[in-house]
Amino acid sequence: METTKSRVRLALLSDLHAYHPESGKSGVSYLPTSPRISDPDPFSSLAELINRESLAVDLVICAGDICDKADFRGFQYAWTKLHDIASAMAAKELIATCGNHDLNSRHIDSAEDPDPKGSLQTIQPQFPFESDDLSNHFWARNFAILEPLPGIRILVLNTSAYHGGSSGEEQHGRVSKRTIEAIEKKLLAMEHADLNILLCHHHVRPLKGLWGNAPDSEFMQKGGELLNMLTSTTVSPWLVLHGHRHTPNLEHSRDPDCVVVGASSFSAQIPGKLNQFHILDVVVDHSLPQPLAGTIETWSWTITGGWQKRPAYEEEDGFPPQCGFGSKFLPRAISDQITGLLKDGPDYKSWTEVLQVVPDVQFMTPKHFSQLEKLLASAQIKLHRDSEGKLTQVGRAV
């Protein structure tokens, strides 16, 4: 491996649920195929945000459910818009997978078109890849592997590949034993990458129930086996990106060199859930015991305000405006470092000054950051934020 350190900047969207109004649907998302000038439009608002803040990324990533319930016209509309967004952000590539809503999982109009994936294979630009070889491999073998940037490898997986088959299959994702073996064989024949990314729609392991505390049955069947194979086959860390839940998910897997990030829904209408768009800055430093770290910057969308940084009041509402993963220190150690900054100096430090001395604070997960804030409060130290929830200062409470 020639390099010890790599960086990549990713825009992450998922669960758009675009639909055609004439399909009889209403209220499923904020993405009808023909929005009126007066309609709130997340895509138009995002284009304004990109222009206003000069947002640029290396790759735009979409984790599926681009349309709602196999709505072909909805998919075509949103897929075109995603390409526009990728172009506006100067992305080198748009990389996407399909979700359970994108395939005809529910046999809608199945007598006329019984092929669950048939409509997606006629989309233009071609889905999911411009390359015929990659697209054909994805549809035939349920996965494709590409290297869009030097040192960056992405495994794109179709976890809805068996939808439209046996009864109940649409209720969860799946990766088969044969697919796992095929992926392993292909990875073993490739040179090692600096960073591996798994893009899938369904989450790899069961999480807290999708809506409330009910047991989670919608995860990827054999997902744990897949992840175990991936982390044991390669010598570089894995970043798993998924959608489906409509709520954010951030976790370290049982393997210390694997981080899982689940996206909020971009535009589905779900009561109590924020619509969000994320940018991940990921760094891999192979000279460190824990090589994978990154920050997640998140904007939330409202009908009246467009895309803005808004604090999430509850953990399941959405990601906060800023969070991260891969910190080498637990909250108490970081709390001690911040407290030490104020011990003999002024009562306040700018957050920029804090980051210079305690850079690991930017890589803390929301849960660990909440613990940090409580530890600082017990030491009579307060964090100050601006109207968008962005940290600006840390100082002694008065």
N, C-alpha and C positions, 0 to 999 in steps of 0.2 A: 504494500500500500504506500503510495508516494506521499500522500498528504496526511497530516494529523488533524487538520481542522477544516471543516466545510460549513458553509452557510447556505440556506435557501429560504426564500420568502414566499409564502403560499396564501392565496385567498381561498377561503373555504365556505361553500354554500351547500345547503341540502334541503330536501323536502319543500320544493317550490309549489307543487300541486296546482299547476296551471290548468285551466279548463276553458272549454268553449261554452259561452252562455246558452247557446241553442240546445245544448245537451240536457237542459232542464235542471242543471245544478245551480245552486246559489249558496253563498256563504262558506264554501269550502276553502277558499284562499282569496288573496288580494290580487290574483293574476288571471283575470279574464283575457281571452285572446284579442279582444278589441276594446281596450279601455277608452272611455271618452276623455276629452280634454279635462273635464272637471273631476274625473275619477282619481282617487289616490293610487299611485303606481310605484311599487317598490323599485322596479327597474329604472324608471326615469329619475327617481330620487337618488338611486345609487350612482347613476351617471353624473348627477350634480355633485354628489359627495366626492367622487373620484376627481372631478375637475377642480372642485373647491380646495381639496387637500392634497392635490397632486399625488394621488395614491398610485403606486406601481408595485408589481410583484413579478416573481419569476414564473409562477404557474398559477392558474386558476383551477381549483379542484371542486367537483360537484359529486356529492355522495348519494345521488339518486332521488327517486320520487320527483322527477322533473314535471310530470303531469299527474292528474288525479283520475284514478280508476280507468286506466287505458284510454284516456282521451287523446287521440292521435293529433288532433288539431292543437290541443293545449301543449302537447310535447313539442310539436314543430315550432310553435310560437316561442316557447321558453328556450329551446335549444338554440334558436337564432339569436335571441337576446343574450344568452350566455356567451356566444361568440363575440357579440358586440362589446360586452363587458371585458372579456379577455383582451380584446384589441385596445380598449380604452385604458387598460392598466398595463399596456405594453408587455403582456405575458408572452412567454415563448411558446406556451401551449395551453390548451384547455383539455383537462383530463377528467373523465366522468365515468361513472358506472350506472347501472340501472337499479331501480328499486322495485318493490312489490307492486306499486301502482303503475309503473311504466309498462310492465308486461300485462297481458290480458289474463291475470291470475284468476279472475272471477268468471271467466267464460262469458263476458259480455258480447252479445251478438255472435256467439260461437258457431252457430249454424252457417253464418256467412263467411266467417274467418276463424277457423279453429286453431290457428297457429298463435300461441301466446306471444311470441317474439316477432312475428311477421311484420307488423306495422313499423317496429323500430328499425328493421332492416331496409326500409325504404326512405328513411329520413335523410334530408339533405340540409347542411353538410352531413356526410356519412357519420353514423353513430356506432360505437363510441369513438372510433379513431378514423383519421383520414386514410391511413394505410389499410389497403385491402387485406394484407397478410395479418396484421394485428386484429382487425375486426373479425375476420373469418376465424382466427384462433380463439378469440373471445367467445364467439357464439358456438363454436364446435366443442371447445374444451372447457368452457366456463371461466377462463381466466386469460390474461395476457400480461406479459412483462415488458416494460420499456424503460429506457434510460434517457429521459428528456434533457438532462443536464449532466455535465461531467461529475461523476461520483455519486449521482442520485439515481436510485433504482426504484421503480414503482410497480408493484404487483396489483393489477386491477382485477377484482374478483366479482363474479356474478352470483350473489347469494340467493337470487330468486330464480335460478336456473331450472328448478324442478316445479315451479309454479305452473298451474294448468294441468298438472298430472293427477296424482292421487288426491282423494278428498282430504281437506284439512292442511295440505301442504302450504297453502297461501298464508297460514297463520304464523309462519316462522321462516327464517332463512335456513340455508343448508350449504355445506360444502361436503362433497362425498369423499370417501376414502381414496377412490381412484384419482380424484382431482388433487388431493393432498399429495399423493405419490407422484403425480405428473409434475406438480410444482417443485417438489423436492428434487426430482431428476433434473429439471431445467436449471434450478439454482446451483446445483452441484457442478454443472457444466459451464458456469459463468464465472468470470473474475469477481472478486469481492468488491462491493461498493462501499463508499464512505457512510452512506445513509440508505436504509431500506424503508420504503413506505408501503403499507398495505391499505388500499382504498377499497372499501366495501360498503354496502348499504346497511345490513343488519349488524348489530353489536356482537362481539365475539363470544362473550360469556353472559350468563344471566345477571341482570342488574335489578335494582329496586323497581317494582312494578311500574308499567308505563303510565298508568293513571291512578295514582294513589298507592296503597300498600299491597295490592294484589300481587301474587307471585308472577314473575316474568316468564312467559312462555314463548316470546317472540324473538329470542336470540338465535344466532346461527348454530344450527345443529352441527356438531363436530368442530365447532369453532375453537374450542380449547385445544383439541388435537392439532389443528392447523397452526395455532400460535406456538405450541411446543415444538413442532417441527421447524418452523421458521427460525426461532431463536437458537435452536441447536444446530441448524444447518449452516448458518452464516456467522461470521465473526464481527459483524457490525450491528449497531442498534436498529430497532424497528420502531417506526411511528405508525400507529394504526389510526386511520381516519374513517369515521362512519357517520351515518345519519339515523333515520327511522324513528327515533324516540321523540323527536320534536322538542327535546330538552337537552341541555348540555351534559356532557359526561367527560370527566377528566380523571384518569387513574393510571397509576403505575401497575403493570401486570405483575405476576409473580416473578417474572424475570426482571432484574434491575435495569436491563438495557432495552426495555420496551415501554413505551408510553402510549396510552389510548386516549384519543380526543374525539368526542362525539359532538356534532354540530347541532345547534338549535335549528328550528325551522326558519327558512328564509321568508316565507309568505303564507303559510297555512293559517287559517283562522281557528285558533285553539284558545278558549277562554282561560285566562290566567297565565298564558305562556307568551313570552316575548318573542317577536320575530327578530332574528339577529343575523349578522354577517360578520365573519371573523377573518383576521389576518394573522398568520402565524410566522414569526421569525424564529427559525430553527437553527441551532448551532450544534455541530458534532465535533468534539475534541477528543481524539483517541489517546491523548496523553493523560487523560483524567480517568480515575477509577469509575466514575459515572459519566460517560461521555456525552449523553444526550440531554440537551436543555433547550428551552425556548420560551418565548413570550407570546401571549395571545391578546390581541387588541380587538375589541368587540364594539360594534355599533348596533343599536336597536332602532326598529322602525315603528312609527306610529302614523296614523292617518293624517293627523294635523301637523306633526313636526318633521316628518321624513326620517332620514337616518341620522341619529345623534347618539352620543355616548350617554347612556342612562344607567344608573345603579340598579342592580337587581335586588329587590327587597328580600327575596327568599332564594336559597341556593338553587331550587328547581325552576325558578322563573327564567333563568338565563345566566350566561356568564357575566361577570362584572366588566366594566370598561377595560380593565387591565388585570391580567393574571399570568401565570406561567407554569412551568413544570421543570423538574430537573435540579432543584436546589440541593446543594451538598450538605446543607445544615438544617436542623430542626428549628422550630420557632423560638425555643428558649435561647439557643445560641445566637440567633439573629437579633433577638430582643436585647441580649446583653451587649452586642456590638453597637446597636443604635443608642442604647442608654449611655454607653461609654462616650459616644460622640458629644453628648450634652453635659458630660460630667464636669468639665472644667472650662467649657466654652460658653458661647451665647445661649440664650434660652431657646432659640429657634435655628434650624438648619433647613435650607431648601432641599426639596426631594432630589434635585440633581446632585447636591453635595452628598446626600445619603448614598445614592447609587454609586458614586465614585469610590466610597469607602467600603460599602457593603453591597457589592454588585449582585450577590446571590438573592437579595430580597425580590428582585424582578422575576425570579424563576420559581417563586412560591406558588403552590396551588391555592385556589380560593379558600379551601378548608384550613390550610396551614396559615394563610394570611389572616384569617379570622382569629385563629389562636394567637398569632403575633399581636394583633391589635388589642386583645384582652390582656396579654402580658404587659404591653406598654401602658395600658390604662391603669393597671394595678401599680405601676411605677410612676403614676402621675404624668405620663407622657401621652400627647394627643397627636393623631394624624389629621392633617387638614386637606380638604379636597375642594376643587372648584365646582362650578355648577354642573359640569359633565361627569363628576365623580373622579376626575383625574387628580392624583396626589400632587400636592404643591409644597407642603412643608411638614416638618415634624417639630414639635416643641413641647415645653413643659406646660401642663394644664394650669390654668390660673384659678 
